[in-house]
Amino acid sequence: MYLTKEQKQELFAKHGKGKNDTGSAEGQIALFTQRISHLSAHLKNNRKDYVTERSLVMLVGKRRALLDYLIKKDILRYRAIIKELGIRK
């Protein structure tokens, strides 16, 4: 696996409310962003891997849905996570 348990805990601790808080929107968005960057790098080398391409598109959609939820719920949290992760919009 490209992301170990410790790396995930560190990611959730940095962007979520704690290292065991895997359900917060910020933590999920950070995890999806990490996975998206990993899959994008894979697709640069393997252009014809259509299954991975489909997975990437689905992940982007999930992240977009969480970001839309965060906009409706709390715009300041949305702006903070966008700035931290460098997601453009």
PDB file of N, CA, C and O in Angstrom:
ATOM      1  N   MET A   1       0.847  -1.184   0.000  1.00  0.00           N
ATOM      2  CA  MET A   1       0.000   0.000   0.000  1.00  0.00           C
ATOM      3  C   MET A   1       0.888   1.241   0.000  1.00  0.00           C
ATOM      4  O   MET A   1       1.927   1.271   0.658  1.00  0.00           O
ATOM      5  N   TYR A   2       0.481   2.234  -0.721  1.00  0.00           N
ATOM      6  CA  TYR A   2       1.294   3.427  -0.862  1.00  0.00           C
ATOM      7  C   TYR A   2       1.215   4.337   0.359  1.00  0.00           C
ATOM      8  O   TYR A   2       2.071   5.205   0.530  1.00  0.00           O
ATOM      9  N   LEU A   3       0.205   4.158   1.211  1.00  0.00           N
ATOM     10  CA  LEU A   3       0.013   5.006   2.378  1.00  0.00           C
ATOM     11  C   LEU A   3      -0.107   4.107   3.611  1.00  0.00           C
ATOM     12  O   LEU A   3      -1.053   3.327   3.719  1.00  0.00           O
ATOM     13  N   THR A   4       0.844   4.213   4.539  1.00  0.00           N
ATOM     14  CA  THR A   4       0.816   3.368   5.722  1.00  0.00           C
ATOM     15  C   THR A   4      -0.163   3.921   6.754  1.00  0.00           C
ATOM     16  O   THR A   4      -0.674   5.034   6.624  1.00  0.00           O
ATOM     17  N   LYS A   5      -0.405   3.121   7.769  1.00  0.00           N
ATOM     18  CA  LYS A   5      -1.327   3.517   8.834  1.00  0.00           C
ATOM     19  C   LYS A   5      -0.827   4.782   9.540  1.00  0.00           C
ATOM     20  O   LYS A   5      -1.618   5.666   9.868  1.00  0.00           O
ATOM     21  N   GLU A   6       0.467   4.863   9.768  1.00  0.00           N
ATOM     22  CA  GLU A   6       1.047   6.022  10.447  1.00  0.00           C
ATOM     23  C   GLU A   6       0.918   7.282   9.594  1.00  0.00           C
ATOM     24  O   GLU A   6       0.650   8.368  10.109  1.00  0.00           O
ATOM     25  N   GLN A   7       1.111   7.126   8.288  1.00  0.00           N
ATOM     26  CA  GLN A   7       0.971   8.277   7.397  1.00  0.00           C
ATOM     27  C   GLN A   7      -0.467   8.770   7.361  1.00  0.00           C
ATOM     28  O   GLN A   7      -0.710   9.976   7.310  1.00  0.00           O
ATOM     29  N   LYS A   8      -1.423   7.845   7.386  1.00  0.00           N
ATOM     30  CA  LYS A   8      -2.831   8.241   7.423  1.00  0.00           C
ATOM     31  C   LYS A   8      -3.152   8.959   8.720  1.00  0.00           C
ATOM     32  O   LYS A   8      -3.849   9.973   8.706  1.00  0.00           O
ATOM     33  N   GLN A   9      -2.653   8.448   9.852  1.00  0.00           N
ATOM     34  CA  GLN A   9      -2.902   9.095  11.135  1.00  0.00           C
ATOM     35  C   GLN A   9      -2.310  10.493  11.158  1.00  0.00           C
ATOM     36  O   GLN A   9      -2.913  11.420  11.698  1.00  0.00           O
ATOM     37  N   GLU A  10      -1.132  10.644  10.572  1.00  0.00           N
ATOM     38  CA  GLU A  10      -0.494  11.960  10.499  1.00  0.00           C
ATOM     39  C   GLU A  10      -1.321  12.917   9.641  1.00  0.00           C
ATOM     40  O   GLU A  10      -1.475  14.093   9.971  1.00  0.00           O
ATOM     41  N   LEU A  11      -1.847  12.394   8.542  1.00  0.00           N
ATOM     42  CA  LEU A  11      -2.684  13.194   7.652  1.00  0.00           C
ATOM     43  C   LEU A  11      -3.955  13.644   8.361  1.00  0.00           C
ATOM     44  O   LEU A  11      -4.348  14.806   8.255  1.00  0.00           O
ATOM     45  N   PHE A  12      -4.602  12.726   9.088  1.00  0.00           N
ATOM     46  CA  PHE A  12      -5.818  13.081   9.818  1.00  0.00           C
ATOM     47  C   PHE A  12      -5.520  14.019  10.976  1.00  0.00           C
ATOM     48  O   PHE A  12      -6.329  14.894  11.283  1.00  0.00           O
ATOM     49  N   ALA A  13      -4.361  13.852  11.629  1.00  0.00           N
ATOM     50  CA  ALA A  13      -3.999  14.746  12.729  1.00  0.00           C
ATOM     51  C   ALA A  13      -3.757  16.160  12.225  1.00  0.00           C
ATOM     52  O   ALA A  13      -4.089  17.133  12.902  1.00  0.00           O
ATOM     53  N   LYS A  14      -3.182  16.270  11.042  1.00  0.00           N
ATOM     54  CA  LYS A  14      -2.870  17.588  10.486  1.00  0.00           C
ATOM     55  C   LYS A  14      -4.120  18.308   9.980  1.00  0.00           C
ATOM     56  O   LYS A  14      -4.276  19.510  10.197  1.00  0.00           O
ATOM     57  N   HIS A  15      -4.999  17.585   9.315  1.00  0.00           N
ATOM     58  CA  HIS A  15      -6.140  18.231   8.678  1.00  0.00           C
ATOM     59  C   HIS A  15      -7.464  18.002   9.406  1.00  0.00           C
ATOM     60  O   HIS A  15      -8.404  18.777   9.226  1.00  0.00           O
ATOM     61  N   GLY A  16      -7.553  16.962  10.218  1.00  0.00           N
ATOM     62  CA  GLY A  16      -8.787  16.679  10.940  1.00  0.00           C
ATOM     63  C   GLY A  16      -8.727  17.254  12.343  1.00  0.00           C
ATOM     64  O   GLY A  16      -7.962  18.177  12.626  1.00  0.00           O
ATOM     65  N   LYS A  17      -9.551  16.688  13.215  1.00  0.00           N
ATOM     66  CA  LYS A  17      -9.584  17.154  14.605  1.00  0.00           C
ATOM     67  C   LYS A  17      -8.630  16.368  15.491  1.00  0.00           C
ATOM     68  O   LYS A  17      -8.324  16.793  16.605  1.00  0.00           O
ATOM     69  N   GLY A  18      -8.160  15.231  15.009  1.00  0.00           N
ATOM     70  CA  GLY A  18      -7.235  14.391  15.759  1.00  0.00           C
ATOM     71  C   GLY A  18      -6.788  13.232  14.892  1.00  0.00           C
ATOM     72  O   GLY A  18      -7.300  13.038  13.789  1.00  0.00           O
ATOM     73  N   LYS A  19      -5.821  12.453  15.394  1.00  0.00           N
ATOM     74  CA  LYS A  19      -5.292  11.383  14.547  1.00  0.00           C
ATOM     75  C   LYS A  19      -6.284  10.242  14.339  1.00  0.00           C
ATOM     76  O   LYS A  19      -6.166   9.490  13.371  1.00  0.00           O
ATOM     77  N   ASN A  20      -7.263  10.106  15.241  1.00  0.00           N
ATOM     78  CA  ASN A  20      -8.266   9.054  15.093  1.00  0.00           C
ATOM     79  C   ASN A  20      -9.577   9.566  14.521  1.00  0.00           C
ATOM     80  O   ASN A  20     -10.534   8.802  14.396  1.00  0.00           O
ATOM     81  N   ASP A  21      -9.638  10.830  14.175  1.00  0.00           N
ATOM     82  CA  ASP A  21     -10.856  11.418  13.624  1.00  0.00           C
ATOM     83  C   ASP A  21     -10.851  11.250  12.107  1.00  0.00           C
ATOM     84  O   ASP A  21     -10.449  12.148  11.367  1.00  0.00           O
ATOM     85  N   THR A  22     -11.303  10.085  11.665  1.00  0.00           N
ATOM     86  CA  THR A  22     -11.268   9.791  10.235  1.00  0.00           C
ATOM     87  C   THR A  22     -12.544  10.209   9.526  1.00  0.00           C
ATOM     88  O   THR A  22     -12.627  10.103   8.302  1.00  0.00           O
ATOM     89  N   GLY A  23     -13.529  10.678  10.258  1.00  0.00           N
ATOM     90  CA  GLY A  23     -14.818  10.982   9.651  1.00  0.00           C
ATOM     91  C   GLY A  23     -15.043  12.439   9.324  1.00  0.00           C
ATOM     92  O   GLY A  23     -16.027  12.773   8.663  1.00  0.00           O
ATOM     93  N   SER A  24     -14.158  13.319   9.769  1.00  0.00           N
ATOM     94  CA  SER A  24     -14.378  14.738   9.497  1.00  0.00           C
ATOM     95  C   SER A  24     -14.211  15.018   8.007  1.00  0.00           C
ATOM     96  O   SER A  24     -13.454  14.340   7.313  1.00  0.00           O
ATOM     97  N   ALA A  25     -14.918  16.009   7.543  1.00  0.00           N
ATOM     98  CA  ALA A  25     -14.876  16.349   6.117  1.00  0.00           C
ATOM     99  C   ALA A  25     -13.465  16.759   5.697  1.00  0.00           C
ATOM    100  O   ALA A  25     -13.006  16.388   4.616  1.00  0.00           O
ATOM    101  N   GLU A  26     -12.783  17.513   6.538  1.00  0.00           N
ATOM    102  CA  GLU A  26     -11.432  17.955   6.201  1.00  0.00           C
ATOM    103  C   GLU A  26     -10.474  16.777   6.073  1.00  0.00           C
ATOM    104  O   GLU A  26      -9.656  16.731   5.154  1.00  0.00           O
ATOM    105  N   GLY A  27     -10.578  15.828   6.994  1.00  0.00           N
ATOM    106  CA  GLY A  27      -9.714  14.648   6.933  1.00  0.00           C
ATOM    107  C   GLY A  27      -9.972  13.817   5.690  1.00  0.00           C
ATOM    108  O   GLY A  27      -9.036  13.350   5.042  1.00  0.00           O
ATOM    109  N   GLN A  28     -11.245  13.632   5.359  1.00  0.00           N
ATOM    110  CA  GLN A  28     -11.594  12.868   4.166  1.00  0.00           C
ATOM    111  C   GLN A  28     -11.107  13.568   2.902  1.00  0.00           C
ATOM    112  O   GLN A  28     -10.588  12.920   1.993  1.00  0.00           O
ATOM    113  N   ILE A  29     -11.270  14.874   2.843  1.00  0.00           N
ATOM    114  CA  ILE A  29     -10.823  15.642   1.675  1.00  0.00           C
ATOM    115  C   ILE A  29      -9.306  15.526   1.529  1.00  0.00           C
ATOM    116  O   ILE A  29      -8.798  15.369   0.419  1.00  0.00           O
ATOM    117  N   ALA A  30      -8.589  15.603   2.643  1.00  0.00           N
ATOM    118  CA  ALA A  30      -7.126  15.483   2.599  1.00  0.00           C
ATOM    119  C   ALA A  30      -6.705  14.096   2.114  1.00  0.00           C
ATOM    120  O   ALA A  30      -5.772  13.963   1.322  1.00  0.00           O
ATOM    121  N   LEU A  31      -7.405  13.061   2.601  1.00  0.00           N
ATOM    122  CA  LEU A  31      -7.091  11.703   2.174  1.00  0.00           C
ATOM    123  C   LEU A  31      -7.381  11.518   0.685  1.00  0.00           C
ATOM    124  O   LEU A  31      -6.576  10.933  -0.039  1.00  0.00           O
ATOM    125  N   PHE A  32      -8.525  12.013   0.233  1.00  0.00           N
ATOM    126  CA  PHE A  32      -8.865  11.916  -1.186  1.00  0.00           C
ATOM    127  C   PHE A  32      -7.853  12.668  -2.045  1.00  0.00           C
ATOM    128  O   PHE A  32      -7.491  12.204  -3.126  1.00  0.00           O
ATOM    129  N   THR A  33      -7.400  13.815  -1.575  1.00  0.00           N
ATOM    130  CA  THR A  33      -6.413  14.591  -2.325  1.00  0.00           C
ATOM    131  C   THR A  33      -5.107  13.821  -2.453  1.00  0.00           C
ATOM    132  O   THR A  33      -4.478  13.822  -3.511  1.00  0.00           O
ATOM    133  N   GLN A  34      -4.704  13.168  -1.375  1.00  0.00           N
ATOM    134  CA  GLN A  34      -3.484  12.345  -1.409  1.00  0.00           C
ATOM    135  C   GLN A  34      -3.633  11.206  -2.414  1.00  0.00           C
ATOM    136  O   GLN A  34      -2.725  10.942  -3.202  1.00  0.00           O
ATOM    137  N   ARG A  35      -4.783  10.534  -2.382  1.00  0.00           N
ATOM    138  CA  ARG A  35      -5.023   9.423  -3.305  1.00  0.00           C
ATOM    139  C   ARG A  35      -5.106   9.915  -4.752  1.00  0.00           C
ATOM    140  O   ARG A  35      -4.624   9.243  -5.664  1.00  0.00           O
ATOM    141  N   ILE A  36      -5.706  11.071  -4.963  1.00  0.00           N
ATOM    142  CA  ILE A  36      -5.821  11.633  -6.310  1.00  0.00           C
ATOM    143  C   ILE A  36      -4.446  11.932  -6.879  1.00  0.00           C
ATOM    144  O   ILE A  36      -4.178  11.639  -8.045  1.00  0.00           O
ATOM    145  N   SER A  37      -3.571  12.515  -6.067  1.00  0.00           N
ATOM    146  CA  SER A  37      -2.224  12.818  -6.565  1.00  0.00           C
ATOM    147  C   SER A  37      -1.453  11.531  -6.868  1.00  0.00           C
ATOM    148  O   SER A  37      -0.682  11.477  -7.826  1.00  0.00           O
ATOM    149  N   HIS A  38      -1.663  10.495  -6.050  1.00  0.00           N
ATOM    150  CA  HIS A  38      -0.999   9.210  -6.292  1.00  0.00           C
ATOM    151  C   HIS A  38      -1.488   8.580  -7.600  1.00  0.00           C
ATOM    152  O   HIS A  38      -0.683   8.103  -8.400  1.00  0.00           O
ATOM    153  N   LEU A  39      -2.790   8.578  -7.813  1.00  0.00           N
ATOM    154  CA  LEU A  39      -3.344   7.999  -9.036  1.00  0.00           C
ATOM    155  C   LEU A  39      -2.962   8.814 -10.270  1.00  0.00           C
ATOM    156  O   LEU A  39      -2.747   8.252 -11.344  1.00  0.00           O
ATOM    157  N   SER A  40      -2.877  10.118 -10.121  1.00  0.00           N
ATOM    158  CA  SER A  40      -2.472  10.966 -11.255  1.00  0.00           C
ATOM    159  C   SER A  40      -1.049  10.646 -11.688  1.00  0.00           C
ATOM    160  O   SER A  40      -0.751  10.577 -12.880  1.00  0.00           O
ATOM    161  N   ALA A  41      -0.170  10.452 -10.700  1.00  0.00           N
ATOM    162  CA  ALA A  41       1.212  10.089 -11.026  1.00  0.00           C
ATOM    163  C   ALA A  41       1.268   8.726 -11.707  1.00  0.00           C
ATOM    164  O   ALA A  41       2.059   8.522 -12.628  1.00  0.00           O
ATOM    165  N   HIS A  42       0.436   7.798 -11.259  1.00  0.00           N
ATOM    166  CA  HIS A  42       0.391   6.470 -11.878  1.00  0.00           C
ATOM    167  C   HIS A  42      -0.084   6.568 -13.331  1.00  0.00           C
ATOM    168  O   HIS A  42       0.446   5.887 -14.208  1.00  0.00           O
ATOM    169  N   LEU A  43      -1.076   7.409 -13.576  1.00  0.00           N
ATOM    170  CA  LEU A  43      -1.633   7.519 -14.921  1.00  0.00           C
ATOM    171  C   LEU A  43      -0.690   8.224 -15.895  1.00  0.00           C
ATOM    172  O   LEU A  43      -0.818   8.056 -17.108  1.00  0.00           O
ATOM    173  N   LYS A  44       0.257   9.012 -15.377  1.00  0.00           N
ATOM    174  CA  LYS A  44       1.235   9.639 -16.266  1.00  0.00           C
ATOM    175  C   LYS A  44       2.142   8.582 -16.903  1.00  0.00           C
ATOM    176  O   LYS A  44       2.590   8.732 -18.040  1.00  0.00           O
ATOM    177  N   ASN A  45       2.402   7.512 -16.147  1.00  0.00           N
ATOM    178  CA  ASN A  45       3.247   6.443 -16.669  1.00  0.00           C
ATOM    179  C   ASN A  45       2.464   5.368 -17.402  1.00  0.00           C
ATOM    180  O   ASN A  45       3.003   4.693 -18.279  1.00  0.00           O
ATOM    181  N   ASN A  46       1.197   5.206 -17.048  1.00  0.00           N
ATOM    182  CA  ASN A  46       0.361   4.148 -17.618  1.00  0.00           C
ATOM    183  C   ASN A  46      -0.892   4.776 -18.228  1.00  0.00           C
ATOM    184  O   ASN A  46      -1.964   4.766 -17.622  1.00  0.00           O
ATOM    185  N   ARG A  47      -0.745   5.310 -19.406  1.00  0.00           N
ATOM    186  CA  ARG A  47      -1.827   6.066 -20.029  1.00  0.00           C
ATOM    187  C   ARG A  47      -3.057   5.227 -20.339  1.00  0.00           C
ATOM    188  O   ARG A  47      -4.169   5.754 -20.350  1.00  0.00           O
ATOM    189  N   LYS A  48      -2.885   3.944 -20.590  1.00  0.00           N
ATOM    190  CA  LYS A  48      -4.009   3.117 -21.011  1.00  0.00           C
ATOM    191  C   LYS A  48      -4.661   2.343 -19.865  1.00  0.00           C
ATOM    192  O   LYS A  48      -5.435   1.417 -20.107  1.00  0.00           O
ATOM    193  N   ASP A  49      -4.365   2.703 -18.655  1.00  0.00           N
ATOM    194  CA  ASP A  49      -4.965   2.051 -17.495  1.00  0.00           C
ATOM    195  C   ASP A  49      -6.322   2.709 -17.231  1.00  0.00           C
ATOM    196  O   ASP A  49      -6.427   3.643 -16.436  1.00  0.00           O
ATOM    197  N   TYR A  50      -7.338   2.215 -17.899  1.00  0.00           N
ATOM    198  CA  TYR A  50      -8.645   2.851 -17.868  1.00  0.00           C
ATOM    199  C   TYR A  50      -9.386   2.602 -16.561  1.00  0.00           C
ATOM    200  O   TYR A  50     -10.231   3.406 -16.166  1.00  0.00           O
ATOM    201  N   VAL A  51      -9.082   1.505 -15.890  1.00  0.00           N
ATOM    202  CA  VAL A  51      -9.717   1.226 -14.610  1.00  0.00           C
ATOM    203  C   VAL A  51      -9.258   2.255 -13.569  1.00  0.00           C
ATOM    204  O   VAL A  51     -10.065   2.759 -12.788  1.00  0.00           O
ATOM    205  N   THR A  52      -7.971   2.555 -13.566  1.00  0.00           N
ATOM    206  CA  THR A  52      -7.445   3.559 -12.651  1.00  0.00           C
ATOM    207  C   THR A  52      -7.981   4.935 -13.010  1.00  0.00           C
ATOM    208  O   THR A  52      -8.255   5.748 -12.127  1.00  0.00           O
ATOM    209  N   GLU A  53      -8.131   5.197 -14.294  1.00  0.00           N
ATOM    210  CA  GLU A  53      -8.683   6.483 -14.720  1.00  0.00           C
ATOM    211  C   GLU A  53     -10.113   6.656 -14.211  1.00  0.00           C
ATOM    212  O   GLU A  53     -10.500   7.738 -13.767  1.00  0.00           O
ATOM    213  N   ARG A  54     -10.891   5.576 -14.282  1.00  0.00           N
ATOM    214  CA  ARG A  54     -12.265   5.628 -13.776  1.00  0.00           C
ATOM    215  C   ARG A  54     -12.265   5.851 -12.266  1.00  0.00           C
ATOM    216  O   ARG A  54     -13.075   6.626 -11.756  1.00  0.00           O
ATOM    217  N   SER A  55     -11.376   5.187 -11.555  1.00  0.00           N
ATOM    218  CA  SER A  55     -11.270   5.371 -10.107  1.00  0.00           C
ATOM    219  C   SER A  55     -10.904   6.798  -9.763  1.00  0.00           C
ATOM    220  O   SER A  55     -11.417   7.362  -8.796  1.00  0.00           O
ATOM    221  N   LEU A  56     -10.020   7.380 -10.549  1.00  0.00           N
ATOM    222  CA  LEU A  56      -9.616   8.764 -10.332  1.00  0.00           C
ATOM    223  C   LEU A  56     -10.799   9.713 -10.509  1.00  0.00           C
ATOM    224  O   LEU A  56     -10.993  10.623  -9.703  1.00  0.00           O
ATOM    225  N   VAL A  57     -11.573   9.505 -11.542  1.00  0.00           N
ATOM    226  CA  VAL A  57     -12.732  10.359 -11.798  1.00  0.00           C
ATOM    227  C   VAL A  57     -13.750  10.235 -10.661  1.00  0.00           C
ATOM    228  O   VAL A  57     -14.346  11.227 -10.241  1.00  0.00           O
ATOM    229  N   MET A  58     -13.942   9.007 -10.168  1.00  0.00           N
ATOM    230  CA  MET A  58     -14.881   8.805  -9.065  1.00  0.00           C
ATOM    231  C   MET A  58     -14.386   9.467  -7.780  1.00  0.00           C
ATOM    232  O   MET A  58     -15.184  10.025  -7.027  1.00  0.00           O
ATOM    233  N   LEU A  59     -13.090   9.412  -7.526  1.00  0.00           N
ATOM    234  CA  LEU A  59     -12.521  10.060  -6.340  1.00  0.00           C
ATOM    235  C   LEU A  59     -12.663  11.569  -6.414  1.00  0.00           C
ATOM    236  O   LEU A  59     -12.975  12.217  -5.414  1.00  0.00           O
ATOM    237  N   VAL A  60     -12.436  12.128  -7.587  1.00  0.00           N
ATOM    238  CA  VAL A  60     -12.583  13.571  -7.753  1.00  0.00           C
ATOM    239  C   VAL A  60     -14.032  13.968  -7.481  1.00  0.00           C
ATOM    240  O   VAL A  60     -14.290  15.007  -6.873  1.00  0.00           O
ATOM    241  N   GLY A  61     -14.976  13.144  -7.930  1.00  0.00           N
ATOM    242  CA  GLY A  61     -16.384  13.419  -7.678  1.00  0.00           C
ATOM    243  C   GLY A  61     -16.737  13.353  -6.202  1.00  0.00           C
ATOM    244  O   GLY A  61     -17.507  14.177  -5.709  1.00  0.00           O
ATOM    245  N   LYS A  62     -16.179  12.376  -5.493  1.00  0.00           N
ATOM    246  CA  LYS A  62     -16.415  12.269  -4.051  1.00  0.00           C
ATOM    247  C   LYS A  62     -15.847  13.480  -3.316  1.00  0.00           C
ATOM    248  O   LYS A  62     -16.484  14.040  -2.424  1.00  0.00           O
ATOM    249  N   ARG A  63     -14.633  13.873  -3.709  1.00  0.00           N
ATOM    250  CA  ARG A  63     -14.022  15.036  -3.066  1.00  0.00           C
ATOM    251  C   ARG A  63     -14.829  16.291  -3.340  1.00  0.00           C
ATOM    252  O   ARG A  63     -15.008  17.132  -2.459  1.00  0.00           O
ATOM    253  N   ARG A  64     -15.321  16.411  -4.581  1.00  0.00           N
ATOM    254  CA  ARG A  64     -16.135  17.570  -4.947  1.00  0.00           C
ATOM    255  C   ARG A  64     -17.423  17.616  -4.114  1.00  0.00           C
ATOM    256  O   ARG A  64     -17.850  18.690  -3.688  1.00  0.00           O
ATOM    257  N   ALA A  65     -18.039  16.449  -3.884  1.00  0.00           N
ATOM    258  CA  ALA A  65     -19.253  16.387  -3.078  1.00  0.00           C
ATOM    259  C   ALA A  65     -18.975  16.810  -1.632  1.00  0.00           C
ATOM    260  O   ALA A  65     -19.773  17.528  -1.031  1.00  0.00           O
ATOM    261  N   LEU A  66     -17.851  16.367  -1.080  1.00  0.00           N
ATOM    262  CA  LEU A  66     -17.496  16.779   0.280  1.00  0.00           C
ATOM    263  C   LEU A  66     -17.201  18.268   0.355  1.00  0.00           C
ATOM    264  O   LEU A  66     -17.559  18.929   1.330  1.00  0.00           O
ATOM    265  N   LEU A  67     -16.550  18.797  -0.672  1.00  0.00           N
ATOM    266  CA  LEU A  67     -16.279  20.235  -0.691  1.00  0.00           C
ATOM    267  C   LEU A  67     -17.579  21.036  -0.805  1.00  0.00           C
ATOM    268  O   LEU A  67     -17.720  22.082  -0.172  1.00  0.00           O
ATOM    269  N   ASP A  68     -18.518  20.551  -1.603  1.00  0.00           N
ATOM    270  CA  ASP A  68     -19.817  21.219  -1.707  1.00  0.00           C
ATOM    271  C   ASP A  68     -20.552  21.194  -0.372  1.00  0.00           C
ATOM    272  O   ASP A  68     -21.175  22.181   0.019  1.00  0.00           O
ATOM    273  N   TYR A  69     -20.477  20.066   0.325  1.00  0.00           N
ATOM    274  CA  TYR A  69     -21.075  19.962   1.655  1.00  0.00           C
ATOM    275  C   TYR A  69     -20.448  20.980   2.597  1.00  0.00           C
ATOM    276  O   TYR A  69     -21.148  21.638   3.368  1.00  0.00           O
ATOM    277  N   LEU A  70     -19.135  21.105   2.531  1.00  0.00           N
ATOM    278  CA  LEU A  70     -18.425  22.017   3.419  1.00  0.00           C
ATOM    279  C   LEU A  70     -18.767  23.469   3.110  1.00  0.00           C
ATOM    280  O   LEU A  70     -18.818  24.297   4.019  1.00  0.00           O
ATOM    281  N   ILE A  71     -19.001  23.789   1.839  1.00  0.00           N
ATOM    282  CA  ILE A  71     -19.406  25.151   1.475  1.00  0.00           C
ATOM    283  C   ILE A  71     -20.736  25.490   2.153  1.00  0.00           C
ATOM    284  O   ILE A  71     -20.896  26.569   2.722  1.00  0.00           O
ATOM    285  N   LYS A  72     -21.688  24.553   2.084  1.00  0.00           N
ATOM    286  CA  LYS A  72     -23.008  24.803   2.674  1.00  0.00           C
ATOM    287  C   LYS A  72     -22.947  24.851   4.198  1.00  0.00           C
ATOM    288  O   LYS A  72     -23.658  25.628   4.835  1.00  0.00           O
ATOM    289  N   LYS A  73     -22.094  24.014   4.770  1.00  0.00           N
ATOM    290  CA  LYS A  73     -22.036  23.888   6.224  1.00  0.00           C
ATOM    291  C   LYS A  73     -21.260  25.040   6.872  1.00  0.00           C
ATOM    292  O   LYS A  73     -21.754  25.690   7.793  1.00  0.00           O
ATOM    293  N   ASP A  74     -20.034  25.283   6.379  1.00  0.00           N
ATOM    294  CA  ASP A  74     -19.182  26.308   6.991  1.00  0.00           C
ATOM    295  C   ASP A  74     -18.166  26.790   5.954  1.00  0.00           C
ATOM    296  O   ASP A  74     -17.202  26.088   5.647  1.00  0.00           O
ATOM    297  N   ILE A  75     -18.387  27.975   5.425  1.00  0.00           N
ATOM    298  CA  ILE A  75     -17.555  28.507   4.342  1.00  0.00           C
ATOM    299  C   ILE A  75     -16.113  28.759   4.804  1.00  0.00           C
ATOM    300  O   ILE A  75     -15.184  28.658   4.002  1.00  0.00           O
ATOM    301  N   LEU A  76     -15.918  29.083   6.081  1.00  0.00           N
ATOM    302  CA  LEU A  76     -14.557  29.339   6.572  1.00  0.00           C
ATOM    303  C   LEU A  76     -13.718  28.061   6.598  1.00  0.00           C
ATOM    304  O   LEU A  76     -12.533  28.083   6.265  1.00  0.00           O
ATOM    305  N   ARG A  77     -14.340  26.950   6.994  1.00  0.00           N
ATOM    306  CA  ARG A  77     -13.629  25.664   6.977  1.00  0.00           C
ATOM    307  C   ARG A  77     -13.291  25.272   5.545  1.00  0.00           C
ATOM    308  O   ARG A  77     -12.220  24.724   5.281  1.00  0.00           O
ATOM    309  N   TYR A  78     -14.207  25.553   4.623  1.00  0.00           N
ATOM    310  CA  TYR A  78     -13.972  25.270   3.200  1.00  0.00           C
ATOM    311  C   TYR A  78     -12.769  26.051   2.691  1.00  0.00           C
ATOM    312  O   TYR A  78     -11.876  25.485   2.060  1.00  0.00           O
ATOM    313  N   ARG A  79     -12.749  27.329   2.962  1.00  0.00           N
ATOM    314  CA  ARG A  79     -11.638  28.170   2.491  1.00  0.00           C
ATOM    315  C   ARG A  79     -10.313  27.740   3.103  1.00  0.00           C
ATOM    316  O   ARG A  79      -9.276  27.775   2.440  1.00  0.00           O
ATOM    317  N   ALA A  80     -10.347  27.332   4.373  1.00  0.00           N
ATOM    318  CA  ALA A  80      -9.119  26.903   5.048  1.00  0.00           C
ATOM    319  C   ALA A  80      -8.559  25.621   4.422  1.00  0.00           C
ATOM    320  O   ALA A  80      -7.355  25.518   4.186  1.00  0.00           O
ATOM    321  N   ILE A  81      -9.425  24.654   4.157  1.00  0.00           N
ATOM    322  CA  ILE A  81      -8.937  23.377   3.612  1.00  0.00           C
ATOM    323  C   ILE A  81      -8.467  23.552   2.172  1.00  0.00           C
ATOM    324  O   ILE A  81      -7.503  22.911   1.753  1.00  0.00           O
ATOM    325  N   ILE A  82      -9.133  24.408   1.418  1.00  0.00           N
ATOM    326  CA  ILE A  82      -8.710  24.680   0.040  1.00  0.00           C
ATOM    327  C   ILE A  82      -7.308  25.300   0.037  1.00  0.00           C
ATOM    328  O   ILE A  82      -6.452  24.945  -0.774  1.00  0.00           O
ATOM    329  N   LYS A  83      -7.103  26.225   0.960  1.00  0.00           N
ATOM    330  CA  LYS A  83      -5.810  26.902   1.033  1.00  0.00           C
ATOM    331  C   LYS A  83      -4.708  25.948   1.497  1.00  0.00           C
ATOM    332  O   LYS A  83      -3.601  25.972   0.960  1.00  0.00           O
ATOM    333  N   GLU A  84      -5.005  25.115   2.483  1.00  0.00           N
ATOM    334  CA  GLU A  84      -4.008  24.176   3.023  1.00  0.00           C
ATOM    335  C   GLU A  84      -3.571  23.156   1.967  1.00  0.00           C
ATOM    336  O   GLU A  84      -2.383  22.862   1.834  1.00  0.00           O
ATOM    337  N   LEU A  85      -4.534  22.625   1.226  1.00  0.00           N
ATOM    338  CA  LEU A  85      -4.228  21.554   0.288  1.00  0.00           C
ATOM    339  C   LEU A  85      -3.853  22.071  -1.098  1.00  0.00           C
ATOM    340  O   LEU A  85      -3.341  21.314  -1.923  1.00  0.00           O
ATOM    341  N   GLY A  86      -4.098  23.326  -1.354  1.00  0.00           N
ATOM    342  CA  GLY A  86      -3.757  23.888  -2.670  1.00  0.00           C
ATOM    343  C   GLY A  86      -4.679  23.425  -3.765  1.00  0.00           C
ATOM    344  O   GLY A  86      -4.267  23.300  -4.919  1.00  0.00           O
ATOM    345  N   ILE A  87      -5.943  23.163  -3.414  1.00  0.00           N
ATOM    346  CA  ILE A  87      -6.930  22.762  -4.417  1.00  0.00           C
ATOM    347  C   ILE A  87      -7.453  24.018  -5.087  1.00  0.00           C
ATOM    348  O   ILE A  87      -7.825  24.983  -4.419  1.00  0.00           O
ATOM    349  N   ARG A  88      -7.478  24.000  -6.396  1.00  0.00           N
ATOM    350  CA  ARG A  88      -7.930  25.207  -7.096  1.00  0.00           C
ATOM    351  C   ARG A  88      -9.430  25.168  -7.292  1.00  0.00           C
ATOM    352  O   ARG A  88     -10.010  24.109  -7.533  1.00  0.00           O
ATOM    353  N   LYS A  89     -10.047  26.315  -7.189  1.00  0.00           N
ATOM    354  CA  LYS A  89     -11.477  26.477  -7.465  1.00  0.00           C
ATOM    355  C   LYS A  89     -11.788  27.934  -7.408  1.00  0.00           C
ATOM    356  O   LYS A  89     -12.937  28.329  -7.608  1.00  0.00           O
TER     357      LYS A  89
END
